[in-house]
């Protein structure tokens, strides 16, 4: 288990550094690298996923493609590399600069496409995929995975180690030689994303496609990764296509922008013009997202001590083994969480924020008793007056219904071979509830999260990201918990879906009086949902208090840095 202090000493991100994005990049004199003309993608049932998308990309330019989930932004870029399934029909014309001429790429589905694009993938057009934990091979070390890209670039084997260290150093990974023999799960989210970027750069592509490169990262890391990509783009004189649903990041790190909705190009032009004077109502709605305000649960005339305490944590400590002794014992431990205290009353929500590796998810796993046996946990965790650390395995199984958890990636946390009905009812099935009662409870739970009853017979792959997150929420709520732990439940969702999920969570909180421990890197979401906030850094709680007080009057310099970064 590793962590990394990724926050720079001076977190004030100078706006002057990035003013070049929309001042110095006229791109008029830059070489034309890619043209896409009337790119269309249609399913075998006749549904149009992308409709006549056209754009030009020049050397040194960053083109952002933004839109909601299902708008077609990702598949339009995958089509350039022939990475779409044969069930989709791709048409239009794509031309890539080759020496002094433009060469047409074969994007239509036929047998010759893969062979023709093999020399383009990675070498001419590189790609950084959305979720590095999924894109990286969990069974191979960092060195082996980057070596694969070097081998494809005909780099001699004896130079692989040296070149890999240079690549890792180039993407600002500290002590790169130490990371060579690490596996993906041993790296932080920011480190994994940097490894993905290093792999993409290993073949020195002319164009880099970054597909949601900051989705699961905290706010400070988001800016670091995109500043890194921007710096690397200039160093290597590349062009970049940035796919994102985060309009604040797009506004800061792109020269031109395309706004897509359900496959259609809604708006297109220079980033400054689109953001300052959006012509389409859809674009205006994306720019001005309103998450609403957290429920007001504080009444000066009401004695708060009357409210029952759902969660009381004192002196929580979590350690992970990082070095074994010669005889199998643990020689060194890593302190992931250090002496954390928290209190949560019925119907309240506590937001936990902090950089990658600060201990947020470790706390969530400790509260839900889901840490591995290798972890060493100290302190006291009281849920509804019960110290859960002293419960036997059988007692914990019965008690667990009071503590439920919604994980970050619903597609990874729910079984793809089960229907929505089977997924949601699983907890009741374990408890021995009869079929009639289970089915009624599933219907009630789906209604609570605003999913149609017809969805009960669907499979996860037939749902959108927001719908899958609602299924994960329904699965937790069916157990009627008093404490719901939500680990980054909105990070993988587009901004419109995020607003919908936050409003739903607020509605459930008010209706069912459930207490939330809400872990997120999105400070806007935390402010809209949580009455209290805890700021973590390197496993320690550095600030704790009412959300509005912390936002309006942050005391700790690190909290001030986080809030400043979220406003950029």
N, C-alpha and C positions, 0 to 999 in steps of 0.2 A: 504494500500500500504506500503510495507516494503522494507528496504534495509539493507545491511549488509556489513561492511568493512571486506571483506574476505582476502585482501592482508595482509600477515604477515609483521611484522615490518622489518624483514630482508628477502627480497624477493630473495636474492642470494641462489638459490637452489643448495645445495652442491652435487657435483657429487659423492663425496666419499660415501655418504649415500646409494647410489643405486648401487655401484659397486658390491655389493653382488649378484645382479641379475644374472650375468654371471660368477662370480668367485666362490661363495660359494654354488651355486646350481648345483652341479654335478648330484643330484637326483638319483645317483646310489644306495644309501642306503635308499632312501625314499620309503615309502610304495606305491605300485601301487594302485591307486584309481579307475581308469576308463580305459577301453580299448574299442576302436571303431574299428571294422574290416569290411572293404568293405561296408561302409554305402552308400546306393544309394537311391535317391528319384526321382520318375518318375511321371509325370502328367498322367491324364486319356487319353490324346491324344498322349502319347508316348514320350513326350519331357523329356529328362534327366536333372534334376536340380542339382543333386549332384551325382557324379560318383565314387563309390568305395573309399570313404574317410576313411583313417585308421590313427589312432594315439594312443599313450598311455599318460596318465596323472598321475603324481605322487604327493604325498602329498608335499605341500610347493612349487609346481611348478606353473608357469604361462605360459600357452600356448596361443599364439596369433594366431588368424585366420584373415587374411587380404585379401582384394580383392575389386574390383569395385562393384558398385550396380548391383545386379542380379548374383553375382558370386556363391551364394549358402551358404555363410558363416553363415547367421542368421538361415536359415531353417535347416541347418545341426545340429545346437544346439537345436532348438525347437523340432526336432525329438527325442532327448534324453528323453524329458519329455512328448512325445505324444501330443504335442500342435499343430500339423498340421491338416488341414482339411482331411476328409475321401477321397476326390477326388485325393489325392496324395498317391502313393504306396511307402511304405518304406520297404527296405530290408537291410540285413546285420546283424551283431551281435554286441551288446553293452553289456559289462559286468561291473558291479559296485562292488567294494569291500564291503563285508559284513562279519564283524568279521575277521575270518581267511581264508575265501573262497571268490571267485568271483561269483556273482550271475548274470545270464543273464536277461536283461530287455526286456519285451515284447514291441517292437517298431512297429511291423507290425500292420496294420489296422484290428482290430477285436473288438468284444464287450468286451472282458476281459481286453483289454489294459488299459482303463481308471481306472478301479477298481484296477488293479495291480500297476499302477504308482501313485495312489493317495498318498500312503505313502512315495513315493520318492520325489514328488514335494514339494519344500520348505524345507522339513526336511532333505533330503540327498543331493539334488541338488537345490540350490537357484538361482534366476535369477533377475538381475537388467535390466529392459527394457530400450530401447533407449530413449523414450520421456516421462519423468515423468509426464508432464502435461496431457498426454493422458492416461498413465497407472494408475495414481492416480484418485480416485473418487472425482469429483469436489463438490459433495454434502455432503461429510463426512469430519470431522475434522482429523487432524493428529493423535490425540489420538485414535480415533475410528478405523482408518485404520491400525495402528500398533497393536491395541488390537486384531484385527482379526487374525493376525499371532500368537500372544501370545495364543489366545484361541485354535488354532490348535495345539499348542505345549503343551496343557494341563496345562498352567500356571493358578493358581487360580485367580479369578476375582479381589480379594482384592489386588493383587500384580501388576495389569496391569499398574496403574499409575506410581508406583515406577520403574518397569521394563522399561516402555516406556521412562522415563526421563533418565535412565541409558543408554539405546540404543541411544537416541538422543545425549547425552553427549559423547558417544563413537564415534560418527561420526562427532564430532567437531561442533555441532550446539550451538551457544551462547544462553544463557538463555533458556534452553530446556523447562522448565516449562511454559514459556510464549508462546511457540509454540504449546502446546497441543491443544488449542482450535482454532487454525488458520486453514483456509481452503487452499487448494493448491494455489489458485490465490493470496493469501496474502503473499506468500513466493517468494523469489528470485529464479532464476534458480538453483543456487548452493545449496540453502536450500532444494528445491524439490528433487534434486538428492540425497542429503544426507538422506532425509526421505525414499526414495526408498531403499537405501542401508541398513538403519536401519530395514526396514520391512523384507528384505531378510535375515538379520542376526538374526532376532527374533527367528527363528526356528533352529538356530545353524547348518547350513548345512555343509557337508564335502567338497562340491564343489560349487563354486560360478561362474555363467555365467554372465559376464558383456557385454551386447550387446550395443555397441556404447555408453558407459556411459558418454562421454564428448562431444557429437556431437554439442550441441547448447551452449556450455560454452565458455567463453573467455579464452585466453591462460593461464593466471595465475590460473584460476579455474581448467582448465584441469589437470595441474600438481598437484594441491591440491587434486582433487578427486582421481587421480590414485595413488598418494602417500598414501592417506588414505586407498584405497583398498589394496595396497601392505602391509601397516602396519597391517591392520585387518587380512589379509591372514596369516601373521606370528603369530599374537596374538592368533588366533583361530586354527592355524595349518591346514589351508584349502588348497585346490588346486583351481586354477582359470583358466577359459577360457575367454580370452579377445578378443572380436570381434571389429574390428576397421578398418577404411580406412585411418587413420592417421599414416603414417609410422614412423614419428619422435617419437610419443608416444610409438608405439610398440617397437621401437628400445631400448627405455629407460626402459620400464616396463615389458619386457617379457624374459623368458629363452629360449623358443623354438617358432618357427613361422611356420605357414603353409600359403603359398600364393595360393589363388584360383582364377580361371578365368573360367566363364561359367560352373561351376560345377566340373571342373577338378582341381586336385592338381598339380600346376605348379612347386612348389618348397617346400621343407620341411627340417627343420634341426635346429641347434642351431642358436639363433638370431644373435650372433656376426658373425658366419660364413656366414649366408645368406646375411647380410648387407655388410660385407667386401669383400666377393667374391661371388656375385650372379651368378648362373650358367645360369639362363633363361633370355632371352632378355626381356620378359614381366616383370620380377622382376626388372631388371635394369631400365626399363621405369617408373615403379612406384616410384622407389627411386629418380630418377632424373626428377622431374616434373618442367617444365619451364613455368611460367605464362607470360613471356614476360615483356615488359616495358610499363609504362603509356605513353600516347600520349604526345609529347612535344609541348606545346602550348605557351611557353614563348620565345619571340623573343626580344632581347635587343634593336633592332632597331625599334620595333613596340611600339607605345604608347598604353599601355593596357587600358587606360581610354576610348579609342574609343569603346571598346567592351561593348555591352549592359549588364547591370546588371539584372540578372534573379531573384536573391534572395538577399534580404538585411534584416537581423535580428538584432535588437538592444534591449539589456536589456531584453531578454526573461526570464520569470519566470513562473514556473508551480508548483502549490501546490495541494496536495491531503488531504482530511479530514481524520484524524486518530482517533479522539475522539469526540463524540457528547455530547452536554450538555443535561441537564435534560429536557429541553423544545424543543429539536430537532435541535437546532442550532449547529454549529461546534465550539468545544472548543479548539481543537489543530489541527494544519496543519503540514503536512510533506513537506519540500522543496525538490522537486524532481529535479528541474532545477533552477539554481541561476545565473541570470544576464549574459546570454550567448549572444555573438555577433557573426555574421558570414556574409560573403559576397560571392556570387557565380556568376561568369560571364557566359555568353552564351558559351556552349560547354565545360565547365570545370567540374571537378568532385572533390567533397569534401568528404574525408573519415572521419568518426567519430568513434573513438575507445575508449575503456575503459572497466573496469571490469563490471560484472553483477551488476545491480542496480545503475549504474553511471548516468543514465538518457538518454542513447542513443535512445532507442525506444520512450521514452516520448517526446523527441525533434521531432522525425519523426511524431508522432501522432499530435503534436501541429502544425507543418508545414502544415500537410494535413487536419487540423481541424477535427480530428477524436477522440479527447479526450471526455470523458464523461462529462455530465453537472455538475457533482460534482467537477470537477477540476477547480481550479482558475488560469487563465492564464493572465499574464501581459507582457508588452513590445510591440514591434512593429514588425510585419511580413509583409514585402513588397515583392510581387511577380509580376514581370513585372510592377513595379511602383504602384501597387494597394495594399493598406492596407487591407488584407483579414479579419482582425478581425472586421471591421466595416460593412462587407457585411451582408445583410439579408439572411435568409435561401434560398429564391428563387434565389437571386443573386449569392450566393455561389454555388448553384446547377449548374448554368450556367458556373461559373468561374472554377469549379472543374476540367474541362477537361484539364486545363493548368497544374494542379498538379496531378500526378498519383503516386500510391504506389504499389510496389511489396513486398509482405509479405514473412516472413521467411519460412513458411511451405506451399507450394503450394497445398498439398493435403487437408489441413484444410481451405484454403482461396478460393478454387474454389468448385462449387456445384457438388457433385458426380453424381447427377441425370441429369445433362445437358451434351450435347455433346460439343466438342471443339468449333464447330461453334457457338453454343448458348452462351458459356462462353465468347468468344472473342467479339461477336457482341453486348453484353448486354448493354454496355455504349452508343453505337449508337442508340440502340432501345429506350433507355430512352430519347434521344435527338430528337426522331422522324424521324430519317433518313430512307428513303424508302428501301425496301428489296433488290433491285438490287444493290444499292450503298453499302449497308451493306455487302452483300456477296462478292463484289469486294474488299472492304476494308479488310475483314477477310482474303481473299486470299493474298492480298499484305502484311498484317501483319504477316501471317504465313511464307511467303517467307522471310521476313526480319529477322525472328528468325530461319531460316533454318529448318522449319518443312514441310514435304510433304503435299500437298493439301489433300491427302487421309485421313490424320489425322483429318480432320474437322468433320468427322462422328464418331470418337471414343469417348469413355468416359474416365474420368481421371484414373480409375482403370486399363485401358488397356495401360497406358503409364508408362515409367520409371520415376524416380525422376527428372532426367535432362530434360526429355521431358515435364513433368508437369510444371517445372519452366519456360520453354520456352513458354508454353501456358499462364502462368501468365504474362510473359513479353509482349507477343503479345496483351493480353487484355489491358495492360496499353498503349502500343504504338499506338493502333488503335485510341486513342483519340487525337493523335498528341500533346502531352504535351511539354511544354518547360522545365519543371522540373520533374525529375523522382526520387522518393525516394525509395531506395532499402534497406530493413531491413533484414540483414543477408541472402541474397538470395542464398549463396553457402554453408551455414553451414551444411545442411543435405545431401550434395552431396559428393560422393567419389572424391578423388583427381584428377582423370582423367577427370571426368565430370566438376569439378571446373575449370580446365584449359580451357575446351571448353566454359563454360559459360562466364568466364572472357574475353576470346578473342572475343566472340560474343558481349558482352557489349562494349568493346573497339571499335569494328567495327561500332556498332550502334551510339556510341558517335561521331565518326569521320564523319559518313555518314549523320546523321540527326542533328548534332550540338545540341544535347540535353544535359542539365546540370544534373548531378547526385549528390544527397546526398546519400552516400554509407556507410551504417552502418555495421560494421563487427568486429568480434574478431580475424579474421585471418589477421595478419599484412602483410603476403606475398601477399595476394589478394589486400589489400588496396594499397600497394606499386605499384602493377602492373596496377592499374586502375586509381588512383587518383592523381591529381596534387597538391592538398592541403590536409592537415590532421589536425584534431582537436582531442586533447586528453582530455577526460573527467574523472573526479574523484569526486564522491559524488555530482554530479550535477553542478560542476564548470568546466570551461575550464581552464586547467592548462598549455596547450601548443598549439600553433596554428602557422602554417607556411607552406612553400612549403615542399612537402613530402620528397624529397631527403635530404633537409637540416635538417629536423627533424630526419630522420633515421640516417644520418651521424654524426650529431652534436646535440643530444638531450640535452636540457637544464635542464629540471625538473627531479629530482631523480626518480619520479614515471614513467616517460616516459622511462628512462634508464632501470628501472626494467622490464617494459613491453617488451622492445626490447630484453633484456637479456633472459627473459623467452621464447620468441618466437624462440630463436636460440638454446635452449637446446634440 
